[in-house]
Amino acid sequence: MKPLHDRIIVRRIEEGEQKIGGIIIPDSAKEKPQQGKVIAVGAGKIKEDGKRIPLDVKEGDTILFGKYSGQEIKINGEEHLIMREDEVLAIVD
């Protein structure tokens, strides 16, 4: 699957079990992770003069994104997000 323009496909990175003060938080109460691995990237945004601006993120990057970023999709039964590059907050080194 190849996203168009400035969109990227991201697979969330699941975090370990959350514990607060010795209490284990059940899966139903956990927040979704806001970190993911970039699976595919589009070719970039096209400017008004027709030139293409390449994306800063690339396949394999680990990124941070906002809580409500992107649109959830399923690829081969696995949940992914598709989002615009401007929804990415940071690339984790």
PATORKOL-93686 format. One record per atom (N, C-alpha, C, O): residue number from 1; residue in one letter; atom name; x, y, z. Coordinates in steps of 0.02 Angstrom, whole numbers, plus 50000, padded with zeros to 5 digits. Layout:
N
PT   num   residuo   atomo      c1      c2      c3
PT   NUM         a      CA       X       Y       Z
...
This chain:
93
PT   num   residuo   atomo      c1      c2      c3
PT     1         m       N   50043   49941   50000
PT     1         m      CA   50000   50000   50000
PT     1         m       C   50045   50062   50000
PT     1         m       O   50091   50067   50040
PT     2         k       N   50032   50108   49955
PT     2         k      CA   50072   50169   49948
PT     2         k       C   50027   50229   49961
PT     2         k       O   49980   50241   49922
PT     3         p       N   50041   50268   50013
PT     3         p      CA   50001   50329   50026
PT     3         p       C   50015   50383   49974
PT     3         p       O   50069   50384   49944
PT     4         l       N   49968   50428   49965
PT     4         l      CA   49975   50481   49916
PT     4         l       C   50002   50545   49948
PT     4         l       O   49990   50558   50007
PT     5         h       N   50037   50584   49909
PT     5         h      CA   50061   50652   49926
PT     5         h       C   50100   50653   49992
PT     5         h       O   50151   50621   49998
PT     6         d       N   50075   50691   50041
PT     6         d      CA   50112   50700   50104
PT     6         d       C   50084   50656   50160
PT     6         d       O   50091   50673   50219
PT     7         r       N   50054   50600   50142
PT     7         r      CA   50026   50555   50192
PT     7         r       C   50076   50499   50208
PT     7         r       O   50118   50482   50166
PT     8         i       N   50070   50472   50268
PT     8         i      CA   50112   50416   50290
PT     8         i       C   50068   50363   50323
PT     8         i       O   50015   50379   50349
PT     9         i       N   50092   50301   50322
PT     9         i      CA   50057   50247   50357
PT     9         i       C   50101   50227   50416
PT     9         i       O   50161   50217   50409
PT    10         v       N   50070   50223   50475
PT    10         v      CA   50106   50212   50538
PT    10         v       C   50075   50152   50575
PT    10         v       O   50014   50145   50577
PT    11         r       N   50118   50110   50603
PT    11         r      CA   50095   50056   50648
PT    11         r       C   50113   50078   50718
PT    11         r       O   50171   50093   50733
PT    12         r       N   50063   50079   50762
PT    12         r      CA   50074   50099   50831
PT    12         r       C   50123   50051   50865
PT    12         r       O   50122   49991   50852
PT    13         i       N   50166   50078   50908
PT    13         i      CA   50210   50038   50949
PT    13         i       C   50177   50029   51017
PT    13         i       O   50167   50078   51053
PT    14         e       N   50160   49967   51033
PT    14         e      CA   50126   49953   51096
PT    14         e       C   50175   49960   51154
PT    14         e       O   50231   49935   51151
PT    15         e       N   50153   49995   51205
PT    15         e      CA   50194   50004   51265
PT    15         e       C   50181   49947   51313
PT    15         e       O   50132   49911   51306
PT    16         g       N   50225   49938   51360
PT    16         g      CA   50217   49885   51410
PT    16         g       C   50158   49898   51455
PT    16         g       O   50124   49949   51449
PT    17         e       N   50145   49851   51501
PT    17         e      CA   50089   49856   51547
PT    17         e       C   50096   49919   51590
PT    17         e       O   50150   49932   51618
PT    18         q       N   50043   49958   51596
PT    18         q      CA   50045   50019   51636
PT    18         q       C   50027   50005   51708
PT    18         q       O   49977   49972   51722
PT    19         k       N   50069   50030   51753
PT    19         k      CA   50055   50023   51825
PT    19         k       C   50057   50092   51856
PT    19         k       O   50102   50131   51844
PT    20         i       N   50008   50106   51897
PT    20         i      CA   50005   50169   51934
PT    20         i       C   49999   50153   52008
PT    20         i       O   49948   50127   52030
PT    21         g       N   50051   50169   52046
PT    21         g      CA   50050   50157   52118
PT    21         g       C   50036   50084   52135
PT    21         g       O   50002   50070   52185
PT    22         g       N   50063   50037   52096
PT    22         g      CA   50054   49966   52110
PT    22         g       C   49989   49937   52082
PT    22         g       O   49977   49878   52090
PT    23         i       N   49948   49979   52050
PT    23         i      CA   49884   49956   52022
PT    23         i       C   49895   49945   51947
PT    23         i       O   49919   49990   51912
PT    24         i       N   49877   49887   51922
PT    24         i      CA   49883   49872   51851
PT    24         i       C   49822   49899   51815
PT    24         i       O   49765   49883   51834
PT    25         i       N   49833   49939   51764
PT    25         i      CA   49778   49969   51725
PT    25         i       C   49754   49917   51674
PT    25         i       O   49794   49892   51635
PT    26         p       N   49689   49901   51673
PT    26         p      CA   49664   49853   51623
PT    26         p       C   49668   49881   51553
PT    26         p       O   49669   49942   51543
PT    27         d       N   49671   49835   51503
PT    27         d      CA   49677   49855   51433
PT    27         d       C   49623   49904   51412
PT    27         d       O   49636   49950   51373
PT    28         s       N   49562   49896   51438
PT    28         s      CA   49506   49939   51417
PT    28         s       C   49516   50011   51441
PT    28         s       O   49486   50056   51412
PT    29         a       N   49556   50023   51492
PT    29         a      CA   49566   50090   51519
PT    29         a       C   49631   50122   51494
PT    29         a       O   49643   50181   51507
PT    30         k       N   49672   50083   51459
PT    30         k      CA   49736   50110   51436
PT    30         k       C   49725   50157   51377
PT    30         k       O   49680   50148   51336
PT    31         e       N   49768   50208   51374
PT    31         e      CA   49767   50253   51317
PT    31         e       C   49806   50221   51260
PT    31         e       O   49852   50182   51271
PT    32         k       N   49786   50237   51199
PT    32         k      CA   49823   50210   51142
PT    32         k       C   49891   50244   51138
PT    32         k       O   49898   50303   51154
PT    33         p       N   49942   50206   51118
PT    33         p      CA   50009   50235   51114
PT    33         p       C   50013   50292   51063
PT    33         p       O   49978   50292   51012
PT    34         q       N   50055   50340   51078
PT    34         q      CA   50063   50398   51034
PT    34         q       C   50132   50395   51001
PT    34         q       O   50161   50447   50984
PT    35         q       N   50156   50335   50993
PT    35         q      CA   50220   50324   50960
PT    35         q       C   50210   50268   50909
PT    35         q       O   50172   50221   50921
PT    36         g       N   50244   50274   50853
PT    36         g      CA   50235   50223   50802
PT    36         g       C   50293   50219   50754
PT    36         g       O   50338   50261   50755
PT    37         k       N   50292   50167   50713
PT    37         k      CA   50343   50155   50662
PT    37         k       C   50313   50169   50594
PT    37         k       O   50258   50145   50578
PT    38         v       N   50348   50208   50553
PT    38         v      CA   50324   50226   50487
PT    38         v       C   50332   50166   50441
PT    38         v       O   50387   50139   50433
PT    39         i       N   50277   50144   50411
PT    39         i      CA   50276   50086   50367
PT    39         i       C   50284   50106   50294
PT    39         i       O   50320   50073   50256
PT    40         a       N   50252   50161   50273
PT    40         a      CA   50256   50184   50204
PT    40         a       C   50246   50260   50202
PT    40         a       O   50212   50288   50245
PT    41         v       N   50277   50292   50152
PT    41         v      CA   50271   50365   50145
PT    41         v       C   50251   50381   50073
PT    41         v       O   50268   50345   50026
PT    42         g       N   50216   50437   50066
PT    42         g      CA   50198   50461   49999
PT    42         g       C   50257   50497   49967
PT    42         g       O   50311   50502   49998
PT    43         a       N   50248   50520   49906
PT    43         a      CA   50302   50552   49868
PT    43         a       C   50316   50624   49890
PT    43         a       O   50369   50651   49874
PT    44         g       N   50269   50655   49925
PT    44         g      CA   50278   50724   49947
PT    44         g       C   50223   50770   49922
PT    44         g       O   50185   50752   49877
PT    45         k       N   50221   50829   49952
PT    45         k      CA   50170   50878   49934
PT    45         k       C   50192   50915   49871
PT    45         k       O   50251   50928   49861
PT    46         i       N   50144   50932   49828
PT    46         i      CA   50158   50969   49767
PT    46         i       C   50142   51043   49778
PT    46         i       O   50087   51060   49798
PT    47         k       N   50191   51085   49765
PT    47         k      CA   50182   51158   49771
PT    47         k       C   50143   51184   49711
PT    47         k       O   50131   51148   49663
PT    48         e       N   50122   51247   49715
PT    48         e      CA   50083   51278   49661
PT    48         e       C   50121   51280   49595
PT    48         e       O   50091   51277   49542
PT    49         d       N   50188   51285   49598
PT    49         d      CA   50228   51288   49536
PT    49         d       C   50241   51218   49507
PT    49         d       O   50276   51212   49457
PT    50         g       N   50213   51166   49539
PT    50         g      CA   50220   51098   49513
PT    50         g       C   50279   51059   49542
PT    50         g       O   50285   50999   49529
PT    51         k       N   50321   51092   49581
PT    51         k      CA   50378   51056   49611
PT    51         k       C   50354   51017   49672
PT    51         k       O   50310   51039   49708
PT    52         r       N   50385   50959   49682
PT    52         r      CA   50367   50915   49738
PT    52         r       C   50414   50927   49797
PT    52         r       O   50475   50930   49788
PT    53         i       N   50385   50933   49857
PT    53         i      CA   50424   50941   49919
PT    53         i       C   50428   50873   49951
PT    53         i       O   50378   50846   49973
PT    54         p       N   50489   50843   49955
PT    54         p      CA   50496   50777   49986
PT    54         p       C   50480   50779   50061
PT    54         p       O   50487   50831   50092
PT    55         l       N   50460   50722   50089
PT    55         l      CA   50443   50717   50159
PT    55         l       C   50506   50713   50202
PT    55         l       O   50557   50688   50180
PT    56         d       N   50502   50737   50264
PT    56         d      CA   50557   50732   50312
PT    56         d       C   50560   50662   50343
PT    56         d       O   50614   50639   50360
PT    57         v       N   50502   50629   50350
PT    57         v      CA   50501   50562   50379
PT    57         v       C   50512   50511   50323
PT    57         v       O   50495   50523   50265
PT    58         k       N   50540   50453   50342
PT    58         k      CA   50551   50400   50293
PT    58         k       C   50530   50334   50324
PT    58         k       O   50520   50329   50384
PT    59         e       N   50523   50283   50282
PT    59         e      CA   50504   50217   50306
PT    59         e       C   50554   50193   50358
PT    59         e       O   50615   50201   50350
PT    60         g       N   50528   50163   50412
PT    60         g      CA   50570   50138   50466
PT    60         g       C   50580   50186   50523
PT    60         g       O   50603   50165   50576
PT    61         d       N   50564   50251   50514
PT    61         d      CA   50571   50300   50568
PT    61         d       C   50522   50285   50624
PT    61         d       O   50466   50261   50612
PT    62         t       N   50542   50299   50686
PT    62         t      CA   50498   50296   50743
PT    62         t       C   50477   50368   50757
PT    62         t       O   50519   50412   50763
PT    63         i       N   50411   50379   50761
PT    63         i      CA   50386   50448   50769
PT    63         i       C   50340   50454   50830
PT    63         i       O   50315   50405   50856
PT    64         l       N   50331   50516   50850
PT    64         l      CA   50281   50534   50901
PT    64         l       C   50226   50574   50866
PT    64         l       O   50240   50614   50821
PT    65         f       N   50164   50562   50886
PT    65         f      CA   50108   50598   50856
PT    65         f       C   50056   50613   50909
PT    65         f       O   50058   50584   50963
PT    66         g       N   50010   50659   50894
PT    66         g      CA   49959   50679   50941
PT    66         g       C   49908   50624   50954
PT    66         g       O   49900   50578   50915
PT    67         k       N   49873   50631   51011
PT    67         k      CA   49825   50581   51033
PT    67         k       C   49771   50568   50982
PT    67         k       O   49750   50510   50973
PT    68         y       N   49747   50619   50948
PT    68         y      CA   49692   50611   50901
PT    68         y       C   49714   50617   50828
PT    68         y       O   49673   50633   50785
PT    69         s       N   49777   50605   50814
PT    69         s      CA   49804   50611   50746
PT    69         s       C   49784   50552   50703
PT    69         s       O   49775   50496   50728
PT    70         g       N   49778   50565   50639
PT    70         g      CA   49769   50513   50590
PT    70         g       C   49701   50480   50589
PT    70         g       O   49657   50495   50629
PT    71         q       N   49694   50436   50540
PT    71         q      CA   49633   50397   50530
PT    71         q       C   49651   50324   50536
PT    71         q       O   49697   50301   50503
PT    72         e       N   49616   50287   50578
PT    72         e      CA   49631   50216   50588
PT    72         e       C   49607   50176   50527
PT    72         e       O   49552   50186   50502
PT    73         i       N   49651   50130   50505
PT    73         i      CA   49635   50085   50450
PT    73         i       C   49660   50016   50468
PT    73         i       O   49702   50008   50513
PT    74         k       N   49635   49964   50434
PT    74         k      CA   49659   49896   50444
PT    74         k       C   49691   49872   50379
PT    74         k       O   49662   49877   50325
PT    75         i       N   49752   49845   50386
PT    75         i      CA   49788   49816   50330
PT    75         i       C   49804   49744   50349
PT    75         i       O   49840   49732   50397
PT    76         n       N   49777   49697   50312
PT    76         n      CA   49787   49625   50327
PT    76         n       C   49769   49608   50399
PT    76         n       O   49803   49568   50431
PT    77         g       N   49715   49638   50424
PT    77         g      CA   49691   49625   50491
PT    77         g       C   49728   49660   50546
PT    77         g       O   49711   49652   50605
PT    78         e       N   49779   49700   50530
PT    78         e      CA   49819   49736   50580
PT    78         e       C   49802   49810   50577
PT    78         e       O   49797   49840   50523
PT    79         e       N   49793   49842   50636
PT    79         e      CA   49775   49912   50639
PT    79         e       C   49835   49957   50625
PT    79         e       O   49890   49946   50650
PT    80         h       N   49823   50008   50583
PT    80         h      CA   49873   50058   50566
PT    80         h       C   49840   50126   50567
PT    80         h       O   49779   50131   50573
PT    81         l       N   49880   50178   50562
PT    81         l      CA   49855   50246   50555
PT    81         l       C   49879   50274   50489
PT    81         l       O   49935   50259   50467
PT    82         i       N   49837   50313   50456
PT    82         i      CA   49860   50351   50398
PT    82         i       C   49852   50424   50416
PT    82         i       O   49798   50445   50437
PT    83         m       N   49905   50462   50409
PT    83         m      CA   49905   50532   50430
PT    83         m       C   49947   50575   50384
PT    83         m       O   49988   50549   50345
PT    84         r       N   49937   50639   50389
PT    84         r      CA   49979   50686   50351
PT    84         r       C   50044   50697   50389
PT    84         r       O   50047   50690   50451
PT    85         e       N   50096   50714   50353
PT    85         e      CA   50161   50725   50385
PT    85         e       C   50158   50781   50437
PT    85         e       O   50194   50778   50487
PT    86         d       N   50116   50831   50426
PT    86         d      CA   50113   50887   50474
PT    86         d       C   50081   50868   50541
PT    86         d       O   50082   50908   50587
PT    87         e       N   50053   50807   50546
PT    87         e      CA   50027   50783   50610
PT    87         e       C   50082   50749   50653
PT    87         e       O   50071   50734   50711
PT    88         v       N   50141   50738   50623
PT    88         v      CA   50196   50708   50659
PT    88         v       C   50228   50761   50703
PT    88         v       O   50244   50816   50680
PT    89         l       N   50236   50745   50768
PT    89         l      CA   50266   50793   50815
PT    89         l       C   50342   50789   50816
PT    89         l       O   50375   50841   50822
PT    90         a       N   50370   50728   50810
PT    90         a      CA   50442   50720   50814
PT    90         a       C   50463   50653   50786
PT    90         a       O   50423   50606   50785
PT    91         i       N   50525   50649   50765
PT    91         i      CA   50556   50586   50746
PT    91         i       C   50602   50566   50803
PT    91         i       O   50644   50605   50825
PT    92         v       N   50594   50503   50828
PT    92         v      CA   50634   50480   50885
PT    92         v       C   50698   50449   50857
PT    92         v       O   50695   50406   50813
PT    93         d       N   50755   50472   50883
PT    93         d      CA   50820   50444   50862
PT    93         d       C   50838   50382   50900
PT    93         d       O   50890   50353   50888
